[in-house]
Amino acid sequence: MLISGYGDIVEIALDGTEDFVVDNQHVLAWTESLSYSIEVASGTFGFKTGEGLVNKFRGKGKILIQSRNVEALAQSIIPFIPSIG
């Protein structure tokens, strides 16, 4: 298996005793033993970008998440890109 992420890749081990909620833009992979749902986080929701969505995981297994968000990187460099014309 090959996984690529932005920032650190962190492994979260769930023992089945409680749910784990994470921003959906940080999730890379999870084991089949986990069930999950995609939910709207409190606050605003951007339909086109998926901003405001979270993944809620249940069960026993592992999740791989990235510490950074690629969309945030793109937004941070836009001001430095020269405009054409």
N, CA, C and O atoms as a Maestro MAE file, in Angstrom:
{
 s_m_m2io_version
 :::
 2.0.0
}

f_m_ct {
 s_m_title
 :::
 protein
 m_atom[340] {
  # First column is atom index #
  i_m_mmod_type
  r_m_x_coord
  r_m_y_coord
  r_m_z_coord
  i_m_residue_number
  s_m_chain_name
  s_m_pdb_residue_name
  s_m_pdb_atom_name
  i_m_atomic_number
  :::
  1 25 0.848 -1.167 0.000 1 A "MET " " N  " 7
  2 3 0.000 0.000 0.000 1 A "MET " " CA " 6
  3 2 0.898 1.235 0.000 1 A "MET " " C  " 6
  4 15 1.906 1.279 0.706 1 A "MET " " O  " 8
  5 25 0.529 2.225 -0.787 2 A "LEU " " N  " 7
  6 3 1.250 3.486 -0.853 2 A "LEU " " CA " 6
  7 2 0.276 4.600 -0.518 2 A "LEU " " C  " 6
  8 15 -0.792 4.704 -1.121 2 A "LEU " " O  " 8
  9 25 0.648 5.434 0.446 3 A "ILE " " N  " 7
  10 3 -0.198 6.551 0.867 3 A "ILE " " CA " 6
  11 2 0.622 7.827 0.771 3 A "ILE " " C  " 6
  12 15 1.785 7.856 1.176 3 A "ILE " " O  " 8
  13 25 0.027 8.866 0.243 4 A "SER " " N  " 7
  14 3 0.683 10.167 0.171 4 A "SER " " CA " 6
  15 2 -0.197 11.192 0.868 4 A "SER " " C  " 6
  16 15 -1.420 11.165 0.732 4 A "SER " " O  " 8
  17 25 0.425 12.091 1.612 5 A "GLY " " N  " 7
  18 3 -0.330 13.123 2.304 5 A "GLY " " CA " 6
  19 2 0.456 14.409 2.359 5 A "GLY " " C  " 6
  20 15 1.617 14.454 1.952 5 A "GLY " " O  " 8
  21 25 -0.162 15.439 2.854 6 A "TYR " " N  " 7
  22 3 0.471 16.743 3.001 6 A "TYR " " CA " 6
  23 2 0.704 16.981 4.485 6 A "TYR " " C  " 6
  24 15 -0.237 16.945 5.278 6 A "TYR " " O  " 8
  25 25 1.948 17.223 4.860 7 A "GLY " " N  " 7
  26 3 2.297 17.356 6.271 7 A "GLY " " CA " 6
  27 2 2.628 15.988 6.829 7 A "GLY " " C  " 6
  28 15 3.064 15.099 6.097 7 A "GLY " " O  " 8
  29 25 2.425 15.821 8.107 8 A "ASP " " N  " 7
  30 3 2.665 14.525 8.746 8 A "ASP " " CA " 6
  31 2 1.494 13.592 8.495 8 A "ASP " " C  " 6
  32 15 0.351 14.032 8.374 8 A "ASP " " O  " 8
  33 25 1.786 12.302 8.417 9 A "ILE " " N  " 7
  34 3 0.733 11.290 8.375 9 A "ILE " " CA " 6
  35 2 0.679 10.674 9.763 9 A "ILE " " C  " 6
  36 15 1.674 10.153 10.266 9 A "ILE " " O  " 8
  37 25 -0.494 10.741 10.374 10 A "VAL " " N  " 7
  38 3 -0.680 10.299 11.752 10 A "VAL " " CA " 6
  39 2 -1.624 9.108 11.766 10 A "VAL " " C  " 6
  40 15 -2.682 9.137 11.137 10 A "VAL " " O  " 8
  41 25 -1.237 8.060 12.486 11 A "GLU " " N  " 7
  42 3 -2.093 6.883 12.638 11 A "GLU " " CA " 6
  43 2 -2.870 7.001 13.943 11 A "GLU " " C  " 6
  44 15 -2.287 7.190 15.011 11 A "GLU " " O  " 8
  45 25 -4.181 6.889 13.844 12 A "ILE " " N  " 7
  46 3 -5.062 6.933 15.007 12 A "ILE " " CA " 6
  47 2 -5.626 5.530 15.204 12 A "ILE " " C  " 6
  48 15 -6.239 4.972 14.294 12 A "ILE " " O  " 8
  49 25 -5.421 4.959 16.386 13 A "ALA " " N  " 7
  50 3 -5.950 3.627 16.699 13 A "ALA " " CA " 6
  51 2 -7.205 3.783 17.550 13 A "ALA " " C  " 6
  52 15 -7.174 4.407 18.610 13 A "ALA " " O  " 8
  53 25 -8.299 3.215 17.078 14 A "LEU " " N  " 7
  54 3 -9.554 3.245 17.829 14 A "LEU " " CA " 6
  55 2 -9.786 1.887 18.465 14 A "LEU " " C  " 6
  56 15 -9.625 0.851 17.820 14 A "LEU " " O  " 8
  57 25 -10.168 1.898 19.741 15 A "ASP " " N  " 7
  58 3 -10.393 0.633 20.446 15 A "ASP " " CA " 6
  59 2 -11.866 0.249 20.519 15 A "ASP " " C  " 6
  60 15 -12.216 -0.756 21.138 15 A "ASP " " O  " 8
  61 25 -12.726 1.037 19.896 16 A "GLY " " N  " 7
  62 3 -14.145 0.711 19.847 16 A "GLY " " CA " 6
  63 2 -14.962 1.297 20.980 16 A "GLY " " C  " 6
  64 15 -16.177 1.106 21.023 16 A "GLY " " O  " 8
  65 25 -14.319 2.012 21.906 17 A "THR " " N  " 7
  66 3 -15.060 2.545 23.050 17 A "THR " " CA " 6
  67 2 -15.665 3.920 22.801 17 A "THR " " C  " 6
  68 15 -16.609 4.316 23.484 17 A "THR " " O  " 8
  69 25 -15.129 4.649 21.830 18 A "GLU " " N  " 7
  70 3 -15.706 5.961 21.534 18 A "GLU " " CA " 6
  71 2 -15.518 6.320 20.067 18 A "GLU " " C  " 6
  72 15 -14.649 5.778 19.385 18 A "GLU " " O  " 8
  73 25 -16.346 7.242 19.595 19 A "ASP " " N  " 7
  74 3 -16.276 7.705 18.212 19 A "ASP " " CA " 6
  75 2 -15.087 8.651 18.037 19 A "ASP " " C  " 6
  76 15 -14.588 9.236 18.999 19 A "ASP " " O  " 8
  77 25 -14.650 8.785 16.790 20 A "PHE " " N  " 7
  78 3 -13.584 9.731 16.461 20 A "PHE " " CA " 6
  79 2 -14.076 10.579 15.303 20 A "PHE " " C  " 6
  80 15 -14.505 10.050 14.278 20 A "PHE " " O  " 8
  81 25 -14.014 11.900 15.464 21 A "VAL " " N  " 7
  82 3 -14.487 12.829 14.441 21 A "VAL " " CA " 6
  83 2 -13.298 13.630 13.921 21 A "VAL " " C  " 6
  84 15 -12.506 14.160 14.700 21 A "VAL " " O  " 8
  85 25 -13.182 13.714 12.590 22 A "VAL " " N  " 7
  86 3 -12.067 14.436 11.976 22 A "VAL " " CA " 6
  87 2 -12.555 15.143 10.714 22 A "VAL " " C  " 6
  88 15 -13.439 14.643 10.018 22 A "VAL " " O  " 8
  89 25 -11.981 16.294 10.427 23 A "ASP " " N  " 7
  90 3 -12.289 17.044 9.205 23 A "ASP " " CA " 6
  91 2 -12.049 16.135 8.002 23 A "ASP " " C  " 6
  92 15 -11.001 15.496 7.904 23 A "ASP " " O  " 8
  93 25 -13.008 16.076 7.097 24 A "ASN " " N  " 7
  94 3 -12.890 15.125 5.983 24 A "ASN " " CA " 6
  95 2 -11.726 15.436 5.048 24 A "ASN " " C  " 6
  96 15 -11.293 14.553 4.307 24 A "ASN " " O  " 8
  97 25 -11.210 16.656 5.059 25 A "GLN " " N  " 7
  98 3 -10.082 16.992 4.194 25 A "GLN " " CA " 6
  99 2 -8.748 16.509 4.761 25 A "GLN " " C  " 6
  100 15 -7.707 16.661 4.122 25 A "GLN " " O  " 8
  101 25 -8.782 15.930 5.957 26 A "HIS " " N  " 7
  102 3 -7.559 15.408 6.570 26 A "HIS " " CA " 6
  103 2 -7.498 13.878 6.543 26 A "HIS " " C  " 6
  104 15 -6.456 13.301 6.853 26 A "HIS " " O  " 8
  105 25 -8.580 13.226 6.182 27 A "VAL " " N  " 7
  106 3 -8.631 11.762 6.189 27 A "VAL " " CA " 6
  107 2 -7.948 11.201 4.941 27 A "VAL " " C  " 6
  108 15 -8.218 11.638 3.822 27 A "VAL " " O  " 8
  109 25 -7.057 10.225 5.150 28 A "LEU " " N  " 7
  110 3 -6.379 9.567 4.032 28 A "LEU " " CA " 6
  111 2 -6.880 8.147 3.817 28 A "LEU " " C  " 6
  112 15 -7.166 7.754 2.686 28 A "LEU " " O  " 8
  113 25 -6.988 7.367 4.903 29 A "ALA " " N  " 7
  114 3 -7.369 5.952 4.779 29 A "ALA " " CA " 6
  115 2 -7.860 5.447 6.131 29 A "ALA " " C  " 6
  116 15 -7.594 6.054 7.169 29 A "ALA " " O  " 8
  117 25 -8.589 4.315 6.102 30 A "TRP " " N  " 7
  118 3 -9.030 3.665 7.335 30 A "TRP " " CA " 6
  119 2 -9.242 2.192 7.061 30 A "TRP " " C  " 6
  120 15 -9.413 1.771 5.917 30 A "TRP " " O  " 8
  121 25 -9.227 1.416 8.136 31 A "THR " " N  " 7
  122 3 -9.411 -0.030 7.998 31 A "THR " " CA " 6
  123 2 -10.883 -0.355 7.772 31 A "THR " " C  " 6
  124 15 -11.772 0.377 8.206 31 A "THR " " O  " 8
  125 25 -11.116 -1.467 7.085 32 A "GLU " " N  " 7
  126 3 -12.488 -1.887 6.755 32 A "GLU " " CA " 6
  127 2 -13.344 -2.145 7.980 32 A "GLU " " C  " 6
  128 15 -14.571 -2.082 7.903 32 A "GLU " " O  " 8
  129 25 -12.719 -2.434 9.100 33 A "SER " " N  " 7
  130 3 -13.465 -2.765 10.314 33 A "SER " " CA " 6
  131 2 -14.201 -1.561 10.905 33 A "SER " " C  " 6
  132 15 -15.074 -1.731 11.757 33 A "SER " " O  " 8
  133 25 -13.866 -0.369 10.471 34 A "LEU " " N  " 7
  134 3 -14.516 0.834 10.992 34 A "LEU " " CA " 6
  135 2 -15.740 1.188 10.160 34 A "LEU " " C  " 6
  136 15 -15.740 1.040 8.938 34 A "LEU " " O  " 8
  137 25 -16.769 1.651 10.830 35 A "SER " " N  " 7
  138 3 -17.900 2.231 10.103 35 A "SER " " CA " 6
  139 2 -17.748 3.747 10.205 35 A "SER " " C  " 6
  140 15 -17.137 4.258 11.144 35 A "SER " " O  " 8
  141 25 -18.306 4.452 9.238 36 A "TYR " " N  " 7
  142 3 -18.170 5.905 9.265 36 A "TYR " " CA " 6
  143 2 -19.388 6.566 8.646 36 A "TYR " " C  " 6
  144 15 -20.144 5.961 7.886 36 A "TYR " " O  " 8
  145 25 -19.544 7.816 8.999 37 A "SER " " N  " 7
  146 3 -20.565 8.641 8.368 37 A "SER " " CA " 6
  147 2 -19.936 9.999 8.080 37 A "SER " " C  " 6
  148 15 -18.989 10.414 8.748 37 A "SER " " O  " 8
  149 25 -20.472 10.675 7.085 38 A "ILE " " N  " 7
  150 3 -20.028 12.022 6.756 38 A "ILE " " CA " 6
  151 2 -21.127 12.963 7.219 38 A "ILE " " C  " 6
  152 15 -22.289 12.822 6.838 38 A "ILE " " O  " 8
  153 25 -20.739 13.930 8.051 39 A "GLU " " N  " 7
  154 3 -21.714 14.823 8.659 39 A "GLU " " CA " 6
  155 2 -21.296 16.271 8.480 39 A "GLU " " C  " 6
  156 15 -20.128 16.571 8.234 39 A "GLU " " O  " 8
  157 25 -22.262 17.158 8.606 40 A "VAL " " N  " 7
  158 3 -21.978 18.591 8.561 40 A "VAL " " CA " 6
  159 2 -21.542 19.017 9.952 40 A "VAL " " C  " 6
  160 15 -22.239 18.771 10.937 40 A "VAL " " O  " 8
  161 25 -20.380 19.658 10.024 41 A "ALA " " N  " 7
  162 3 -19.902 20.181 11.302 41 A "ALA " " CA " 6
  163 2 -20.717 21.413 11.657 41 A "ALA " " C  " 6
  164 15 -21.361 22.009 10.794 41 A "ALA " " O  " 8
  165 25 -20.687 21.787 12.910 42 A "SER " " N  " 7
  166 3 -21.401 23.002 13.294 42 A "SER " " CA " 6
  167 2 -20.769 24.195 12.587 42 A "SER " " C  " 6
  168 15 -19.554 24.236 12.394 42 A "SER " " O  " 8
  169 25 -21.580 25.146 12.210 43 A "GLY " " N  " 7
  170 3 -21.081 26.310 11.474 43 A "GLY " " CA " 6
  171 2 -21.534 26.261 10.031 43 A "GLY " " C  " 6
  172 15 -22.580 25.690 9.724 43 A "GLY " " O  " 8
  173 25 -20.757 26.853 9.149 44 A "THR " " N  " 7
  174 3 -21.158 26.959 7.746 44 A "THR " " CA " 6
  175 2 -20.703 25.755 6.942 44 A "THR " " C  " 6
  176 15 -19.796 25.025 7.342 44 A "THR " " O  " 8
  177 25 -21.343 25.565 5.815 45 A "PHE " " N  " 7
  178 3 -21.025 24.458 4.919 45 A "PHE " " CA " 6
  179 2 -20.882 24.999 3.509 45 A "PHE " " C  " 6
  180 15 -21.770 25.692 3.014 45 A "PHE " " O  " 8
  181 25 -19.765 24.685 2.859 46 A "GLY " " N  " 7
  182 3 -19.555 25.081 1.468 46 A "GLY " " CA " 6
  183 2 -19.867 23.902 0.566 46 A "GLY " " C  " 6
  184 15 -19.092 22.947 0.521 46 A "GLY " " O  " 8
  185 25 -20.977 23.940 -0.152 47 A "PHE " " N  " 7
  186 3 -21.414 22.802 -0.958 47 A "PHE " " CA " 6
  187 2 -20.388 22.413 -2.012 47 A "PHE " " C  " 6
  188 15 -20.127 21.226 -2.204 47 A "PHE " " O  " 8
  189 25 -19.806 23.384 -2.693 48 A "LYS " " N  " 7
  190 3 -18.857 23.081 -3.771 48 A "LYS " " CA " 6
  191 2 -17.516 22.574 -3.250 48 A "LYS " " C  " 6
  192 15 -16.891 21.720 -3.880 48 A "LYS " " O  " 8
  193 25 -17.069 23.090 -2.109 49 A "THR " " N  " 7
  194 3 -15.741 22.727 -1.597 49 A "THR " " CA " 6
  195 2 -15.779 21.579 -0.606 49 A "THR " " C  " 6
  196 15 -14.754 20.942 -0.367 49 A "THR " " O  " 8
  197 25 -16.929 21.302 -0.027 50 A "GLY " " N  " 7
  198 3 -17.002 20.281 1.008 50 A "GLY " " CA " 6
  199 2 -16.551 20.803 2.358 50 A "GLY " " C  " 6
  200 15 -16.471 20.045 3.324 50 A "GLY " " O  " 8
  201 25 -16.257 22.090 2.429 51 A "GLU " " N  " 7
  202 3 -15.827 22.687 3.687 51 A "GLU " " CA " 6
  203 2 -16.955 22.584 4.704 51 A "GLU " " C  " 6
  204 15 -18.112 22.861 4.388 51 A "GLU " " O  " 8
  205 25 -16.622 22.193 5.898 52 A "GLY " " N  " 7
  206 3 -17.624 22.043 6.938 52 A "GLY " " CA " 6
  207 2 -18.082 20.610 7.123 52 A "GLY " " C  " 6
  208 15 -18.953 20.348 7.951 52 A "GLY " " O  " 8
  209 25 -17.513 19.669 6.367 53 A "LEU " " N  " 7
  210 3 -17.860 18.259 6.519 53 A "LEU " " CA " 6
  211 2 -16.839 17.559 7.405 53 A "LEU " " C  " 6
  212 15 -15.646 17.860 7.362 53 A "LEU " " O  " 8
  213 25 -17.325 16.629 8.203 54 A "VAL " " N  " 7
  214 3 -16.446 15.818 9.042 54 A "VAL " " CA " 6
  215 2 -16.772 14.346 8.831 54 A "VAL " " C  " 6
  216 15 -17.891 13.994 8.460 54 A "VAL " " O  " 8
  217 25 -15.795 13.501 9.069 55 A "ASN " " N  " 7
  218 3 -16.002 12.058 9.064 55 A "ASN " " CA " 6
  219 2 -16.094 11.606 10.514 55 A "ASN " " C  " 6
  220 15 -15.250 11.963 11.336 55 A "ASN " " O  " 8
  221 25 -17.110 10.831 10.822 56 A "LYS " " N  " 7
  222 3 -17.294 10.292 12.169 56 A "LYS " " CA " 6
  223 2 -17.080 8.784 12.089 56 A "LYS " " C  " 6
  224 15 -17.847 8.079 11.433 56 A "LYS " " O  " 8
  225 25 -16.044 8.293 12.754 57 A "PHE " " N  " 7
  226 3 -15.682 6.881 12.713 57 A "PHE " " CA " 6
  227 2 -16.119 6.179 13.986 57 A "PHE " " C  " 6
  228 15 -16.090 6.749 15.076 57 A "PHE " " O  " 8
  229 25 -16.532 4.900 13.818 58 A "ARG " " N  " 7
  230 3 -16.951 4.050 14.936 58 A "ARG " " CA " 6
  231 2 -16.329 2.683 14.789 58 A "ARG " " C  " 6
  232 15 -16.114 2.200 13.677 58 A "ARG " " O  " 8
  233 25 -16.040 2.059 15.927 59 A "GLY " " N  " 7
  234 3 -15.556 0.689 15.903 59 A "GLY " " CA " 6
  235 2 -14.103 0.581 16.308 59 A "GLY " " C  " 6
  236 15 -13.512 1.503 16.872 59 A "GLY " " O  " 8
  237 25 -13.545 -0.586 15.998 60 A "LYS " " N  " 7
  238 3 -12.154 -0.870 16.340 60 A "LYS " " CA " 6
  239 2 -11.356 -0.940 15.048 60 A "LYS " " C  " 6
  240 15 -11.698 -1.697 14.139 60 A "LYS " " O  " 8
  241 25 -10.285 -0.145 14.968 61 A "GLY " " N  " 7
  242 3 -9.465 -0.131 13.764 61 A "GLY " " CA " 6
  243 2 -8.539 1.065 13.751 61 A "GLY " " C  " 6
  244 15 -8.307 1.697 14.782 61 A "GLY " " O  " 8
  245 25 -8.010 1.371 12.577 62 A "LYS " " N  " 7
  246 3 -7.041 2.461 12.442 62 A "LYS " " CA " 6
  247 2 -7.470 3.437 11.354 62 A "LYS " " C  " 6
  248 15 -8.107 3.069 10.367 62 A "LYS " " O  " 8
  249 25 -7.095 4.694 11.573 63 A "ILE " " N  " 7
  250 3 -7.341 5.767 10.610 63 A "ILE " " CA " 6
  251 2 -6.001 6.436 10.337 63 A "ILE " " C  " 6
  252 15 -5.214 6.649 11.259 63 A "ILE " " O  " 8
  253 25 -5.740 6.765 9.089 64 A "LEU " " N  " 7
  254 3 -4.570 7.570 8.742 64 A "LEU " " CA " 6
  255 2 -5.064 8.955 8.350 64 A "LEU " " C  " 6
  256 15 -5.913 9.101 7.470 64 A "LEU " " O  " 8
  257 25 -4.522 9.968 9.015 65 A "ILE " " N  " 7
  258 3 -4.898 11.343 8.703 65 A "ILE " " CA " 6
  259 2 -3.646 12.152 8.359 65 A "ILE " " C  " 6
  260 15 -2.540 11.814 8.781 65 A "ILE " " O  " 8
  261 25 -3.836 13.213 7.596 66 A "GLN " " N  " 7
  262 3 -2.734 14.122 7.290 66 A "GLN " " CA " 6
  263 2 -2.888 15.359 8.170 66 A "GLN " " C  " 6
  264 15 -3.999 15.820 8.434 66 A "GLN " " O  " 8
  265 25 -1.749 15.885 8.616 67 A "SER " " N  " 7
  266 3 -1.784 17.009 9.547 67 A "SER " " CA " 6
  267 2 -2.121 18.335 8.874 67 A "SER " " C  " 6
  268 15 -2.505 19.296 9.540 67 A "SER " " O  " 8
  269 25 -1.979 18.382 7.572 68 A "ARG " " N  " 7
  270 3 -2.271 19.617 6.846 68 A "ARG " " CA " 6
  271 2 -3.323 19.361 5.774 68 A "ARG " " C  " 6
  272 15 -3.685 18.221 5.485 68 A "ARG " " O  " 8
  273 25 -3.796 20.452 5.198 69 A "ASN " " N  " 7
  274 3 -4.880 20.411 4.242 69 A "ASN " " CA " 6
  275 2 -4.381 21.017 2.929 69 A "ASN " " C  " 6
  276 15 -3.938 22.165 2.914 69 A "ASN " " O  " 8
  277 25 -4.445 20.279 1.849 70 A "VAL " " N  " 7
  278 3 -3.932 20.740 0.559 70 A "VAL " " CA " 6
  279 2 -4.667 21.996 0.088 70 A "VAL " " C  " 6
  280 15 -4.051 22.886 -0.499 70 A "VAL " " O  " 8
  281 25 -5.953 22.077 0.335 71 A "GLU " " N  " 7
  282 3 -6.710 23.262 -0.079 71 A "GLU " " CA " 6
  283 2 -6.198 24.510 0.647 71 A "GLU " " C  " 6
  284 15 -6.116 25.580 0.044 71 A "GLU " " O  " 8
  285 25 -5.857 24.388 1.922 72 A "ALA " " N  " 7
  286 3 -5.319 25.526 2.672 72 A "ALA " " CA " 6
  287 2 -3.982 25.976 2.080 72 A "ALA " " C  " 6
  288 15 -3.701 27.173 2.020 72 A "ALA " " O  " 8
  289 25 -3.161 25.025 1.644 73 A "LEU " " N  " 7
  290 3 -1.898 25.368 0.991 73 A "LEU " " CA " 6
  291 2 -2.164 26.177 -0.277 73 A "LEU " " C  " 6
  292 15 -1.541 27.215 -0.501 73 A "LEU " " O  " 8
  293 25 -3.082 25.702 -1.093 74 A "ALA " " N  " 7
  294 3 -3.402 26.395 -2.345 74 A "ALA " " CA " 6
  295 2 -3.877 27.823 -2.068 74 A "ALA " " C  " 6
  296 15 -3.450 28.762 -2.740 74 A "ALA " " O  " 8
  297 25 -4.755 27.985 -1.087 75 A "GLN " " N  " 7
  298 3 -5.265 29.317 -0.751 75 A "GLN " " CA " 6
  299 2 -4.153 30.237 -0.256 75 A "GLN " " C  " 6
  300 15 -4.189 31.442 -0.504 75 A "GLN " " O  " 8
  301 25 -3.169 29.679 0.441 76 A "SER " " N  " 7
  302 3 -2.096 30.513 0.990 76 A "SER " " CA " 6
  303 2 -1.116 30.999 -0.074 76 A "SER " " C  " 6
  304 15 -0.456 32.020 0.122 76 A "SER " " O  " 8
  305 25 -1.008 30.284 -1.199 77 A "ILE " " N  " 7
  306 3 -0.057 30.724 -2.231 77 A "ILE " " CA " 6
  307 2 -0.705 31.542 -3.348 77 A "ILE " " C  " 6
  308 15 0.005 32.158 -4.143 77 A "ILE " " O  " 8
  309 25 -2.017 31.560 -3.423 78 A "ILE " " N  " 7
  310 3 -2.711 32.315 -4.477 78 A "ILE " " CA " 6
  311 2 -2.278 33.785 -4.525 78 A "ILE " " C  " 6
  312 15 -2.071 34.306 -5.621 78 A "ILE " " O  " 8
  313 25 -2.131 34.475 -3.388 79 A "PRO " " N  " 7
  314 3 -1.731 35.889 -3.460 79 A "PRO " " CA " 6
  315 2 -0.357 36.113 -4.108 79 A "PRO " " C  " 6
  316 15 -0.061 37.220 -4.559 79 A "PRO " " O  " 8
  317 25 0.465 35.091 -4.156 80 A "PHE " " N  " 7
  318 3 1.813 35.227 -4.695 80 A "PHE " " CA " 6
  319 2 1.933 34.819 -6.167 80 A "PHE " " C  " 6
  320 15 3.006 34.933 -6.759 80 A "PHE " " O  " 8
  321 25 0.845 34.349 -6.747 81 A "ILE " " N  " 7
  322 3 0.855 33.945 -8.150 81 A "ILE " " CA " 6
  323 2 0.544 35.176 -9.005 81 A "ILE " " C  " 6
  324 15 -0.490 35.818 -8.819 81 A "ILE " " O  " 8
  325 25 1.439 35.504 -9.943 82 A "PRO " " N  " 7
  326 3 1.195 36.695 -10.774 82 A "PRO " " CA " 6
  327 2 -0.046 36.517 -11.648 82 A "PRO " " C  " 6
  328 15 -0.312 35.432 -12.165 82 A "PRO " " O  " 8
  329 25 -0.785 37.589 -11.796 83 A "SER " " N  " 7
  330 3 -1.957 37.527 -12.668 83 A "SER " " CA " 6
  331 2 -1.521 37.721 -14.116 83 A "SER " " C  " 6
  332 15 -0.505 38.356 -14.400 83 A "SER " " O  " 8
  333 25 -2.309 37.164 -15.014 84 A "ILE " " N  " 7
  334 3 -2.007 37.263 -16.446 84 A "ILE " " CA " 6
  335 2 -2.810 38.424 -17.017 84 A "ILE " " C  " 6
  336 15 -4.008 38.553 -16.763 84 A "ILE " " O  " 8
  337 25 -2.137 39.257 -17.783 85 A "GLY " " N  " 7
  338 3 -2.851 40.333 -18.455 85 A "GLY " " CA " 6
  339 2 -2.499 41.627 -17.940 85 A "GLY " " C  " 6
  340 15 -3.019 42.640 -18.408 85 A "GLY " " O  " 8
  :::
 }
 m_bond[339] {
  # First column is bond index #
  i_m_from
  i_m_to
  i_m_order
  :::
  1 1 2 1
  2 2 3 1
  3 3 4 2
  4 3 5 1
  5 5 6 1
  6 6 7 1
  7 7 8 2
  8 7 9 1
  9 9 10 1
  10 10 11 1
  11 11 12 2
  12 11 13 1
  13 13 14 1
  14 14 15 1
  15 15 16 2
  16 15 17 1
  17 17 18 1
  18 18 19 1
  19 19 20 2
  20 19 21 1
  21 21 22 1
  22 22 23 1
  23 23 24 2
  24 23 25 1
  25 25 26 1
  26 26 27 1
  27 27 28 2
  28 27 29 1
  29 29 30 1
  30 30 31 1
  31 31 32 2
  32 31 33 1
  33 33 34 1
  34 34 35 1
  35 35 36 2
  36 35 37 1
  37 37 38 1
  38 38 39 1
  39 39 40 2
  40 39 41 1
  41 41 42 1
  42 42 43 1
  43 43 44 2
  44 43 45 1
  45 45 46 1
  46 46 47 1
  47 47 48 2
  48 47 49 1
  49 49 50 1
  50 50 51 1
  51 51 52 2
  52 51 53 1
  53 53 54 1
  54 54 55 1
  55 55 56 2
  56 55 57 1
  57 57 58 1
  58 58 59 1
  59 59 60 2
  60 59 61 1
  61 61 62 1
  62 62 63 1
  63 63 64 2
  64 63 65 1
  65 65 66 1
  66 66 67 1
  67 67 68 2
  68 67 69 1
  69 69 70 1
  70 70 71 1
  71 71 72 2
  72 71 73 1
  73 73 74 1
  74 74 75 1
  75 75 76 2
  76 75 77 1
  77 77 78 1
  78 78 79 1
  79 79 80 2
  80 79 81 1
  81 81 82 1
  82 82 83 1
  83 83 84 2
  84 83 85 1
  85 85 86 1
  86 86 87 1
  87 87 88 2
  88 87 89 1
  89 89 90 1
  90 90 91 1
  91 91 92 2
  92 91 93 1
  93 93 94 1
  94 94 95 1
  95 95 96 2
  96 95 97 1
  97 97 98 1
  98 98 99 1
  99 99 100 2
  100 99 101 1
  101 101 102 1
  102 102 103 1
  103 103 104 2
  104 103 105 1
  105 105 106 1
  106 106 107 1
  107 107 108 2
  108 107 109 1
  109 109 110 1
  110 110 111 1
  111 111 112 2
  112 111 113 1
  113 113 114 1
  114 114 115 1
  115 115 116 2
  116 115 117 1
  117 117 118 1
  118 118 119 1
  119 119 120 2
  120 119 121 1
  121 121 122 1
  122 122 123 1
  123 123 124 2
  124 123 125 1
  125 125 126 1
  126 126 127 1
  127 127 128 2
  128 127 129 1
  129 129 130 1
  130 130 131 1
  131 131 132 2
  132 131 133 1
  133 133 134 1
  134 134 135 1
  135 135 136 2
  136 135 137 1
  137 137 138 1
  138 138 139 1
  139 139 140 2
  140 139 141 1
  141 141 142 1
  142 142 143 1
  143 143 144 2
  144 143 145 1
  145 145 146 1
  146 146 147 1
  147 147 148 2
  148 147 149 1
  149 149 150 1
  150 150 151 1
  151 151 152 2
  152 151 153 1
  153 153 154 1
  154 154 155 1
  155 155 156 2
  156 155 157 1
  157 157 158 1
  158 158 159 1
  159 159 160 2
  160 159 161 1
  161 161 162 1
  162 162 163 1
  163 163 164 2
  164 163 165 1
  165 165 166 1
  166 166 167 1
  167 167 168 2
  168 167 169 1
  169 169 170 1
  170 170 171 1
  171 171 172 2
  172 171 173 1
  173 173 174 1
  174 174 175 1
  175 175 176 2
  176 175 177 1
  177 177 178 1
  178 178 179 1
  179 179 180 2
  180 179 181 1
  181 181 182 1
  182 182 183 1
  183 183 184 2
  184 183 185 1
  185 185 186 1
  186 186 187 1
  187 187 188 2
  188 187 189 1
  189 189 190 1
  190 190 191 1
  191 191 192 2
  192 191 193 1
  193 193 194 1
  194 194 195 1
  195 195 196 2
  196 195 197 1
  197 197 198 1
  198 198 199 1
  199 199 200 2
  200 199 201 1
  201 201 202 1
  202 202 203 1
  203 203 204 2
  204 203 205 1
  205 205 206 1
  206 206 207 1
  207 207 208 2
  208 207 209 1
  209 209 210 1
  210 210 211 1
  211 211 212 2
  212 211 213 1
  213 213 214 1
  214 214 215 1
  215 215 216 2
  216 215 217 1
  217 217 218 1
  218 218 219 1
  219 219 220 2
  220 219 221 1
  221 221 222 1
  222 222 223 1
  223 223 224 2
  224 223 225 1
  225 225 226 1
  226 226 227 1
  227 227 228 2
  228 227 229 1
  229 229 230 1
  230 230 231 1
  231 231 232 2
  232 231 233 1
  233 233 234 1
  234 234 235 1
  235 235 236 2
  236 235 237 1
  237 237 238 1
  238 238 239 1
  239 239 240 2
  240 239 241 1
  241 241 242 1
  242 242 243 1
  243 243 244 2
  244 243 245 1
  245 245 246 1
  246 246 247 1
  247 247 248 2
  248 247 249 1
  249 249 250 1
  250 250 251 1
  251 251 252 2
  252 251 253 1
  253 253 254 1
  254 254 255 1
  255 255 256 2
  256 255 257 1
  257 257 258 1
  258 258 259 1
  259 259 260 2
  260 259 261 1
  261 261 262 1
  262 262 263 1
  263 263 264 2
  264 263 265 1
  265 265 266 1
  266 266 267 1
  267 267 268 2
  268 267 269 1
  269 269 270 1
  270 270 271 1
  271 271 272 2
  272 271 273 1
  273 273 274 1
  274 274 275 1
  275 275 276 2
  276 275 277 1
  277 277 278 1
  278 278 279 1
  279 279 280 2
  280 279 281 1
  281 281 282 1
  282 282 283 1
  283 283 284 2
  284 283 285 1
  285 285 286 1
  286 286 287 1
  287 287 288 2
  288 287 289 1
  289 289 290 1
  290 290 291 1
  291 291 292 2
  292 291 293 1
  293 293 294 1
  294 294 295 1
  295 295 296 2
  296 295 297 1
  297 297 298 1
  298 298 299 1
  299 299 300 2
  300 299 301 1
  301 301 302 1
  302 302 303 1
  303 303 304 2
  304 303 305 1
  305 305 306 1
  306 306 307 1
  307 307 308 2
  308 307 309 1
  309 309 310 1
  310 310 311 1
  311 311 312 2
  312 311 313 1
  313 313 314 1
  314 314 315 1
  315 315 316 2
  316 315 317 1
  317 317 318 1
  318 318 319 1
  319 319 320 2
  320 319 321 1
  321 321 322 1
  322 322 323 1
  323 323 324 2
  324 323 325 1
  325 325 326 1
  326 326 327 1
  327 327 328 2
  328 327 329 1
  329 329 330 1
  330 330 331 1
  331 331 332 2
  332 331 333 1
  333 333 334 1
  334 334 335 1
  335 335 336 2
  336 335 337 1
  337 337 338 1
  338 338 339 1
  339 339 340 2
  :::
 }
}
